Amino acid sequence: MTSRQRKEQFIKSFGESKVRDEIGIIFRREGLSILDDEIIDEIAASLIAGNKLTRKTNRQNRALHLVQGARISA
């Protein structure tokens, strides 16, 4: 077992909640610079996909409300 693996195992032994708290502290202090390019790309892609889904849902909801509004006023 490598030194990194032992450290990861030790960190995980504190539980997910404590690990998330510690990561949050470090992230607030260091910002996005602690992430490598691969993770930055993954985050950007996820945000883009989420934004596209939100826009699609908003368009569908507007169309639905227009149809429902037309029915009510008819």
C-alpha positions as CSV (number, residue, x, y, z in Angstrom):
1,M,0.0,0.0,0.0
2,T,1.4,3.4,-1.0
3,S,1.7,6.4,1.3
4,R,-1.1,8.1,-0.6
5,Q,-3.4,5.0,-0.2
6,R,-2.7,5.0,3.5
7,K,-3.5,8.7,3.8
8,E,-6.7,8.2,1.8
9,Q,-7.8,5.4,4.0
10,F,-7.0,7.4,7.1
11,I,-9.0,10.4,5.8
12,K,-12.0,8.2,4.9
13,S,-12.0,6.7,8.4
14,F,-13.4,10.0,9.7
15,G,-16.6,9.6,7.7
16,E,-18.0,11.3,4.6
17,S,-19.4,14.3,6.5
18,K,-16.1,15.2,8.2
19,V,-14.2,14.7,4.9
20,R,-16.7,17.0,3.0
21,D,-16.3,19.7,5.7
22,E,-12.5,19.6,5.4
23,I,-12.7,19.7,1.6
24,G,-15.0,22.7,1.9
25,I,-12.6,24.5,4.1
26,I,-9.7,23.9,1.7
27,F,-11.8,24.8,-1.3
28,R,-13.0,28.1,0.1
29,R,-9.4,29.0,0.9
30,E,-7.8,27.8,-2.4
31,G,-10.6,28.1,-4.9
32,L,-10.7,26.4,-8.3
33,S,-6.9,26.4,-8.6
34,I,-6.8,23.1,-6.5
35,L,-8.6,21.3,-9.3
36,D,-6.8,19.8,-12.3
37,D,-7.8,20.5,-15.9
38,E,-9.7,17.2,-16.2
39,I,-11.9,18.0,-13.2
40,I,-12.4,21.6,-14.4
41,D,-13.6,20.2,-17.8
42,E,-15.9,17.8,-16.1
43,I,-17.5,20.6,-14.0
44,A,-17.9,22.9,-17.0
45,A,-19.5,20.1,-19.1
46,S,-21.9,19.3,-16.2
47,L,-22.9,22.9,-15.8
48,I,-23.4,23.3,-19.6
49,A,-25.6,20.2,-19.7
50,G,-27.6,21.4,-16.7
51,N,-28.1,24.8,-18.2
52,K,-29.3,23.2,-21.5
53,L,-31.8,21.1,-19.6
54,T,-33.1,24.1,-17.6
55,R,-33.6,26.1,-20.8
56,K,-35.4,23.2,-22.5
57,T,-37.6,22.7,-19.5
58,N,-38.4,26.5,-19.3
59,R,-39.3,26.5,-23.0
60,Q,-41.6,23.5,-22.5
61,N,-43.2,25.1,-19.5
62,R,-43.8,28.4,-21.3
63,A,-45.5,26.5,-24.2
64,L,-47.6,24.6,-21.8
65,H,-48.7,27.7,-20.0
66,L,-49.5,29.4,-23.3
67,V,-51.7,26.5,-24.3
68,Q,-53.4,26.4,-20.9
69,G,-53.9,30.1,-20.9
70,A,-55.5,30.0,-24.3
71,R,-57.9,27.2,-23.1
72,I,-59.0,29.3,-20.1
73,S,-59.6,32.5,-22.1
74,A,-61.6,30.6,-24.8
